[in-house]
């Protein structure tokens, strides 16, 4: 864990990812693997292990969703009962997310693609789980959520179960810390490489809960451009 590093903006997060791939030569799929494994460690530390727990992983189709697929795999291998719910058009899934999504099938992890008409009733299903992992949207989201994504976030909160946000609670602005409603209200946020600037804004902690920074295996340059 690297909790002592400075906070990063949305632009710096993108630059960090670019440098990790281009300068350090770490493929995006490896960064995703490291992130997911680090998040799994943090989840186990915070909630007292995974064995025997029933966990719902709610993933989008971007790289944040890909992190969720990695987490689902590792939690499954550590003895949790996992169900993955996918929100969004799988035809638009990023390449790295698609790679990790495909790995779920041979492991026989239960995966359900949520149709739009199912999402308004998602909270009823989620009440049957011990824990929910929010891997819907990452630091790139700004402004109010819309459509299925907004409904899914509201339903996750309504389930009344402990939530772990991956990288950032979906709906919380990385730079401003503004939480346009609905925004995930997490008990734990596992963020990657460094804290995000928005976490330090008054009121943001109501949505992040405890923040743990997971190391994803490459150096972090936290110097900000003037």
N, C-alpha and C positions, 0 to 999 in steps of 0.2 A: 504494500500500500504506500501511496505517496501523498499523504494528506498535507504535507508542508509546502507544496508548490503553490505558486501564485495562480490566480484565476484567469481563465481564458475567455475571450469573446467568441462569437459565432465565426467571425472571419479568421481568427487565430486557430480555431478548431479545424477549419478547412485547410489552413496552411500546414498545420501539424500533420494531418492525414497525408497531404501531398508530399511533404518532406519525408515522412516515414516510408512512403512507397518509392519515391524517386531518389532521395539522397541516401537513405539507409538500406534500400533494397528489400524492404519487408512487404510482401504481397498483401493486398487488402484482405484476402481470405485468412491470412495468418493473424493480422491485427484483429479480425473478428473473432477468431478462435481464442486469442489471448484475452480479449475483452470478456467473452462469454465465460471462460473458465474463471477469470478473476471475479466476475460478478457472482458466479456460483459459490465460490469460496466465501464471499462476503455474506451471501444469503444464509449459508450454513452457519457461519459464525454468529450472525445476528439472531437467527431463529432456532438455534440449537440443533442443527443437523437436518438432513433431508429424509432420512430413512423413515418410511411409514407415513409421510405427509402427502396429502392430496393437493397438487399445485396446478393452477391454470395459468398458462402463458398466453397472453394476448398480444399477437404480433401484427405489425403492418407488413408492407411488401418492400420497404426500403432497407437500408443497412441496419437501422435500429431493430427492425423485425428480424433481420439475420442474426443479430446478437441474441435475440430471444430464442431463435432456433438452436443456437449453440448451448444456451443455458438450459433449454428443455432437455437436450441430449445428456448434458452432464448431470443434471438433477435426476434424470431417469437412471443413469448408470450408478448413481449414489443411493438408489433405493426409494426414490419418491415415485408416487403415482402421478403421471403427467398427462394433461390434455392440452393441446395447442389449438387455439382459436385464431384464425387468420381473417383480418379485416382488410379489404382492398382487392384490387384486380391482380390476380397472380400472374397474368400475362405481362404485367409491368414490374415484376419483381427484379431487383438488381441481381447482377451475376453472382456476387458473393453470397447474397441471401439465398439465391436459388440453389447454390451448391450445398449449403447447410440444410436447406429445406429437404433436399433429396435424401440426405443421410437419415432423416427421421423414419422413412418408410421401412428400410430393412431392420431397423430397431423395433418396429411395430409400435411406435409411439402414436397414440390416438391424436389425429389431426382433423379438425373440422373447419371448413371454410364457411364463414358466416355470410349468408345471404342478407341483403338489406332488410328484408321483412322479419328476420330473426333478431336483429340487433336490439330493437326496443324491449325485448323480453330477456335480454342477456343476464340481467341481475339475478333473475330467478335461478338460472343454471349455476351462476358463480357462487351462490350461497352454499352450495354443496362442497366447496373446496376450503382447505385450511388457509391458503395463501394465493394471492394473485400477483403475477409479474406483468408489469406494463412495459411492453416493447413496441408500442404503436408508432411513436414519432420521436425523432431525436432533436438535436439542437437547431436544425434547419427550419423548424416551424416558427413562424411569427404571425401575430394577429389571431383573431378568434378562430377556433375550430369550426368546421362546417360539415354538414352532411352526415354520413355514416360514422365518421371519426368522432364528431361531437357527441353523437348519440351513444357510441360505444364508451367514451370516457364517462359520461353521466351514468351509464349503467354500471360500470366498474365501481365507481364511488358508491352507488346505491346498494351494492351487494353487502356492504358493511364488513368486509373481510380485510385483513392486513394486506397492504399493497407495497410491492417493491417496484420503484421506477428505475428503468435502465437508462443511464446517462443523464436524463432530465425528465421530470414528470411531464407527460404529454399535455401541452397547453400552456406551460410556463415558458415565457420568453427568455432565451439564453442570455441576452444582453441587458434587458431592462428589468427582469424579474417580475414583470407584469403577468398576472394570472387571469387571462380572459376566461370567463366561465363558459363551458365547464373546463376545469383543469384537474388532473389527477391529484388526489391528496394521499401521498405516500407516507408510510411509516419509515421506510428506508429508501434512499436514492443511492445507487451505485453508479458513480460517474467515472469517466475514463481519462487518464493522463493527468488531469488537474481539475480543480473546481471551476465552475462557470461563473462569470461575472454576476449574472442575475441571482445567484444563490445568496449573495451578500446584501441584497436589497431588503429593507424591513418588510416583513410579512411573507417573504418567500419560503421561510422555514416552515410555515403552515402547510406547505405543499410538498416540500422535499423530505420532511422528517429528518432523521439522522443522515448525514452525507458521508459516504465512504468513497475514497478515490482509489481506483484499481489501476495498477501498473500494467500497460499492455506491451511492454518489452522493447520500447525504443526511447531514446533520450527526449526530454521535453525542453524546448527553449521558450521560456516564459517572458522574455524581454518584449515589451510592447512597443509598437511603432509610435512615434510622436505625431 
